[in-house]
Amino acid sequence: MISNQILQNTIDGLKTIAHVELSVLDVDGKEVASTSNEIGDVSDSARDFVSSPADSQEIQGYQYFKIYDEQQLEYILICTGNGENTYMLGKMIAYQIQGLLVAYKERFDKDNFIKNLLLDNLLLVDIYSRAKKLHIQTDSRRIAMIIETANGRDNNALETIRSRFGNSNDFVTEVDEDNVVVVKDVSDMSRPSDITKAAEEMLIGIQKEGLTDVRIAYGTIVGEIKEVSRSYKEAKMALDVGKIFFEDRRVICYSELGIGRLIYQLPIPLCKMFIREIFGGSSPDDFDYETLTTIDKFFENSLNVSETSRQLFIHRNTLVYRLDKLQKSTGLDLRIFDDAITFKIALMVVRYMKYMEKYT
């Protein structure tokens, strides 16, 4: 069923076009939406009209019309004004509202189906039978995208994103209070870069709508509708892992998570054991700012001593001294590839542990 606000917006628009006053009542004669206060209390006459076999009737100078939803009486429309044309206009408006009911019901059915699909709440046979009834293509190439905004439901992010990006091939829904999910058809996108570009354009479009602190994460492409839930789970992981290891990125793909994806699935006790083995009783948090900056820049330049010293504006020997000092305190020489890998993983594990402590 459509909301009273949508009904009110609809009849306000229809009044502007048809120049008639309109009132919509439920089957108990209670007003749902109205464009005028002059129609007065018509609840008794509306209930009498509900009981009558007529689909339209003139009562006390007002035109009454019944609006059905699949043979079920849903609303009573009262139309007044515009002289001889009132009946014809009222009939057209009733038909318009009835069409609106059908459209919203179909959208609700599809939305409910997509939600259950994402959450793995459907049997395989139900997926294909319901998709067929709802005229949803089952073999299109799709990905699941999760859109997180700082606004959330308070600023109606779902409707904003749905109005801008929802269409016959893409589905926009939500399965929790925090994020909006877009199941996007990517049949016309042949390269991964095309999907990245589409996600970045979506990000820009959402920000233009006034939504803030937007992040978009998406899973891998699936070729069958039954696999959409897998892409959704990948997108969820990409959103979390992206916050831990790719803080500056607003768009993140599951396939780009690298080793961060593995670390994210490690149990915390195992992580603590690993850190103790690498750093003993200390932690990377104990390193001073200069040491941490040196480490980050060294990794950024693929262990190249000359380029790192140049970017840090220090002498090569100064950098070597810092690396030697780090080796003495940790037992790891970052100039050796295996030690550098171990150290890099350890830093990522520490970051993961800090994130989990903060949000769990």
HELIX and SHEET records of a PDB file:
HELIX    1   1 ASN A    4  ALA A   18  1                                  15    
HELIX    2   2 SER A   43  SER A   51  1                                   9    
HELIX    3   3 GLY A   83  ASN A   85  5                                   3    
HELIX    4   4 THR A   86  LEU A  118  1                                  33    
HELIX    5   5 LEU A  124  LYS A  133  1                                  10    
HELIX    6   6 GLY A  152  ASN A  155  5                                   4    
HELIX    7   7 ALA A  157  PHE A  165  1                                   9    
HELIX    8   8 PRO A  192  LYS A  208  1                                  17    
HELIX    9   9 ILE A  225  GLU A  227  5                                   3    
HELIX   10  10 VAL A  228  PHE A  245  1                                  18    
HELIX   11  11 TYR A  254  GLU A  256  5                                   3    
HELIX   12  12 ILE A  259  TYR A  264  1                                   6    
HELIX   13  13 ILE A  268  PHE A  279  1                                  12    
HELIX   14  14 PRO A  284  ASP A  286  5                                   3    
HELIX   15  15 TYR A  289  GLU A  300  1                                  12    
HELIX   16  16 VAL A  305  LEU A  312  1                                   8    
HELIX   17  17 ARG A  316  THR A  330  1                                  15    
HELIX   18  18 PHE A  337  TYR A  359  1                                  23    
SHEET    1   A 5 GLU A  31  SER A  34  0                                        
SHEET    2   A 5 GLU A  21  LEU A  25 -1                                        
SHEET    3   A 5 GLN A  72  THR A  80 -1                                        
SHEET    4   A 5 TYR A  62  ASP A  69 -1                                        
SHEET    5   A 5 SER A  56  ILE A  59 -1                                        
SHEET    1   B 5 PHE A 171  THR A 173  0                                        
SHEET    2   B 5 ASN A 179  ASP A 185 -1                                        
SHEET    3   B 5 ARG A 142  GLU A 148 -1                                        
SHEET    4   B 5 ARG A 215  TYR A 218 -1                                        
SHEET    5   B 5 VAL A 251  CYS A 253  1                                        
END                                                                             
